[in-house]
Amino acid sequence: MSELRGSAYAREFTDLLQKLKSRADCSYEALARRSGVSGSALHRYCSGAGVPGDFDPVARFGKACGADPRELLELHRLWVLVDAGRRRGAPRAEGAQGALAAEEPADAATRAVADVEVAEPPAGPPGIGSVPPSVPYRSRLRHLRRWPVLLGALLVVGATVVGAVLLTGGRPAGADDSPNRPLLSAKCRFVAMGHQDACVRELQLRLKQAGLDLEVDGAFGPITQMRVVVFQLLAGLEPNGSVDDTTKRALYSGRVKAHPWPPAQVDRRVREVFTEDADRASGIAKCASNLDPLYSLGNTNGTRNWGVFQLYDGTLRELGGTPRKALDPEWNIQAAHRLWGRTHDFRAWPSCDKAYQAGASKSGTPKKPKGRPKS
């Protein structure tokens, strides 16, 4: 089943890329100039010959083709699923339908590790209780005497586990069959990306109740996972996107209540802060987060981008911020302006800046020159 799903996602991914390419009605070279991704790489992605190890090149391609926010989210959803299937080592379909081989640059450290030869252990490992002959007799005897103690401990642990299962009627510890908390029931033990059921719908309802806007459709996609991550951060939990029992209980506690700014308020504040180039800053914020202050996308290396201007974890550290601070739209916009002030241009957001410039040239809007303003 996993093989079929993996190849289907690969086909959907390449189909959507090809659809965007056809709609843009541009050559790969023209799209390469707009997106900053080489034409040969774009051709590999669209033909199904490869998939990037990071979503950024795909996002830049989508924006260069004029993809709207929903299409970009769908691209991200499919890329996550294809990348996850590749990482699990699932067999992939061959040819243009979805080979999608990984394209992750190997750094020097990776190459160095790959070049090291590790001696293989001798065949036929010794069995339980055996000791290499080189060990003195008395040491071997002490070694053998430990086994009854270890076996006794294992029997005690096993009896405890069996007793717990019998006392709970076979349900996992912490399970709650209360109709008011279905996420804690055995039926909803696993709630994860790709699931479509009543458990996901319950999760979405609880997230929405906490002030995190999303569509309640019962399908666990990237938006639902993003809202889970943000909820965990606001609840003081590890923001890993995993819907574990701790997260479920926090959802039912009612302690988290987000009050995000509406898009119109975010746009107004961006323009007030970026007086030097308000239209451009607004366009980049729309491209980065669709003016959603609680927007957060993950990267394959475990880092994330946060808030209105999608500030990267490393950038947050440079600016003296944290992911939680980055979800505050006022702090995020001010921090983005400080980042802009280092060079007085928008080079920190290359893909969104290129998308904005491409849109401005199509509409005939004059672009302001880059560089430090004259005093």
N, C-alpha and C positions, 0 to 999 in steps of 0.2 A: 504493500500500500504506500509506503514512504517513497519508493522509487517512482511510482506513478505521480504522486503529488509533486515530487521534486521536478520531474520533467515538465509537468503541466505549468508550474510556476515559471520555469525557465522559458517556456513558449510564450506565456502571457507577458513576461518581462520584455523579450525581444519584439513581440508583436506591438507592444505599446511604444517602444523606442522607434520602431519603423513607422508607426502611425504618426508620431510627432515629427519625424524627419520628412515624411511625405507632405504633411501639412505646412511645414516651414518652406517647402519648395526651394531648398538651397542645397548647394553641393557640400560635401564633407569639409572641403577647404574653407568655405565661407562660415560654416558652423564652428570650425576649429578657431577661426579668428574671433568669433563672438564669445566662445566659451572658454578659450584658453586651454583646451584639450586637443591633442594632436588629431589630425584627420584620420590617421591609421588606427588610433585607439577607438575613435568614435565608430569607425567601420567595423571593428571587431565586436564592439558592444551590440551594434544593430544586427550584425549577422549571426550573433550567438556564439562567436568564437572565444569570447572572454568576458569576464565580469571584474570590475575594479574591486580592490580590497577596501575601498572607502566610498561612501555615497556621494561625496562632493563632486567628482567628475560627472556622475549621472545627473545630479541636480543642475550643474552648469549647462549640460547638454539640453536638459528639459527647458530651462529658462531661455536658452538661446533659440529654442524652437517655439517659444511663446506658450509653454504649458501653463495652465492656470493652477491655483493652489491645490485643488482637488486632484488634478493629474499628477502634480508633484508628490502629493501624499501617497497616491497609488503606486507611483514609481518607487517611493521609499519602502512601501509595504512589500512589493514584489522583490526588491533588492534584498531586504532583510531575510525573506523566506528562501530565496535562492542561495544567499550567502550562508545561511544556517544549514541548508541541505549540503552544501559543499563542505562545510566544516565538520559535519557528522560523517563525511566520507561516503554519503549515499551515491550509488551509481547515477550518472547523468546521461541524458539522451545525447547521441552523437550528431554531428553536422550542424546545419544552420538552425535546427529546431531548438537547441538548447545545450550545447556542450558546456558553455560558460565556465571555462577553466579560470582558476584564480589568477589575478594579476597583482601580486603583492611584491614590492621591491624587497630583495634580500639585502639587509645591511651588512656591514663588515662583521658585526658581532655574530649574526646568524651564520654567515659563511664560515667564521672561525670555528664555531661549535660543530658545524656540519663536517669540517675537515678533521676533527679529532676522532681517532679510532679508539673504541672502548673494548677492552678485552672481554670476551665472552666467558661466562662461568662454565665450569666443567659440566659435561652432560651427566644426567642422572643425579639430581640433588638428593642429599641424604634424607631419610624418612624421619618421622617424629621420634625424638628421643635418641637419635644417633649423633655421634660426635666424631669429628675428623680424627684419624688415628694418631696424629701428631700431638694431641692434647694428652697430658699425663693422666694416669689412671684415676688418681684421687679427684682431679678436676672433672673427669668424665662422670665419676660416681656422684659428685655434688650436682652436676648438671642433670643426671637422671632422677635425682631425688626431688627436683623441682616439679616434675610433671604431675605427681599426685596432687600437689597444692594447686597447680594451675587448673587441673581438671575439676577439682572440687569447686573452685571459684566459678568456672564456666557453668557447672551444674546449678549453682545458686542463682546466677544471673538468668539462666534459662527458666528456672522455676518461677522467678519473679516476673519475667515477661509473660509466661503462660498464665500465671495468676491474674496479671493485669488485664489480659485479653478476656479471660473468663468473667472477671468482675464487670467489665465494660460491655459485655455481650458481643465481643468480637469487633467493636468499633475502635478506631485509633484514639489514643489519649487526647483529650481536648475537644473531641467531636461533640457537636451540639445539634440535635435534631429538631430544635425549636423552630416552628414555622416562621418566627420573627427574625431568625438568623440563619437562613438557608445556606449561606456561604460556608458556615462552619459544620455543615452536615457532611456525611460520608459521600453523598451524591456529588458535592462540589469540592471534593478533595483536591482535584487538579483543575486549575483555571489558568490557561496560558495562551500565548500567541497562536492564532490559527483556529482556536475553538469557536464554535457557534452553537450556543445552547442557552437554556434558561439561567444557568449559573453566571454566564457572561453578562446577560441582561441585568441580573441582580447586582453584579459588580458595577456596571455602568450607572444604574439608578443610585447606588450609594455614593459614587464619585460625583454625580450631578448634585446630589443632596448636599455634598460638601462644598459646592460652589464651583466645581470644575466642569465647564461646559463641554459636552460631547453628545453625539447622537446615540440614543438608546436603541440599538438594532440587534443586540445579541451576538455581534461578531467582534471577536477580539483581534483588532488590527493595531497599527502603529499609533493611532490617536489614543486608543484605550490604554496602551502601554505607557505612552507619554503622560497621560493623566495619572496613572498609577505611580509613576516615578515622582511626579510633582506632589501628589498626595503624601507619599512616604517622606519626602523632604520636609513638607510642612508639619508632618506628625512627629518629626524627630527620629525617623527610622532610616535605615540604610536605603538610599534611593536606587534600588537595583531592578525595579520593574517586576519582581517576582511576587506573585499574590500568595504569600504564605499565611499561616494562621495569625501571626502578629499583625500583619497588615489587615486581615479580615476583621480582627477584633477592634482595631483602631477605626475601621470604617463604621462599625456599629456603635462606637463610643460617642460619636457626635462631637468630639472635641475640636476637630478641624473644620473651619468655615472660611473659605477663601472669598475675597471680595475684589476680583480683578477689575481693572479699568476697562470700560468699553472701547472698541477700536477708535471711535471718533475722538475720545479724550486722549488716547495714546498719540494719535496723529497730531492733534493740536499741540500737545506738549513737545513732541519731536520738533515741530516747526518753531516753537518758541525758543527752544534751546539751540537749535542749529540755524541761527539767524544768517549765518554766512552763505548757506546754500540749502534753504528749507525744502525746496521741491525734491532735490536729489536725496537728502537725508530721509524724507518721507517715503520716497520710492524704494530706498534700500531697506527701510524697516518693514515695508509691506512685503518685499521679496523675501526677507529673512524669516519673518514670523507671522505674516499676515496681520500684523499689529496686535498679536495675542501676547500679553505679558507673561502668561504661564506656558509658553511654548518651549519645548525642549526636545532636541533630537540627539540620539546617541551615535557614536562613532565606533568602528570595529575594534579600536584599541582600548575600549572601555571608558573613554572620556565622553563628555557631553557638551552641548552648546545650550545656553540658557537665555530665556527672556526675549525682550523686544528686538534687540540687535544680535541675538544668538552669540553671546560672548562665550568663548571657549574656556575650558577649565584652566589652561595655562595662562590665558590672558587675564582671567579673574585674579589669579595669584599676583600677577604683575601690577594690577590695579588695586590691590589690597581688598579684594572682595571675596565673596563666597557664593556658591550656587543659590543659597537662600536669599542673599542680598540681591542677586541678579534677577530674581523673580519680582522684585519691587520695581515697577516701571520707572519711577523717578530716579532711583539709583542707577538703573541700567542705562537710561538715556543720558544721564550726566556722565557716566563712565565711558559710554561710546563717544561722547563729545570730547572727553579728555584724550581718548585714543585717536580721534580725528585730529586733535590739536598738535600731536607729535609731528605730523607731516603736512597738515592742512589739506588733506585729500582723503579719499575713501578707499585707499589701497588695502585696508584691513578687511574689506568685503569685496574681493575681486570679482567673484561670479555675479553677485547682485549688482555691482556697479556696472559691469558689462551689460547685464540685462536691462538696467535702467537706461544706459546710453543707447542701446539698440532700440528700445521703445521710444526714446526721445527723438532719435533720428527719423523713425517711421512717422511720428506725428508732426515732425517739423519744428519741435520745440528747441530753441537755441540752447546749447550746452554752455555752462559757465566754464571759463578756463581753470585748469588745475593750478595749484601752487599757493604760496602765501599771499594773502591780500596786501595790496599796497597801502602803506601808511599815509 
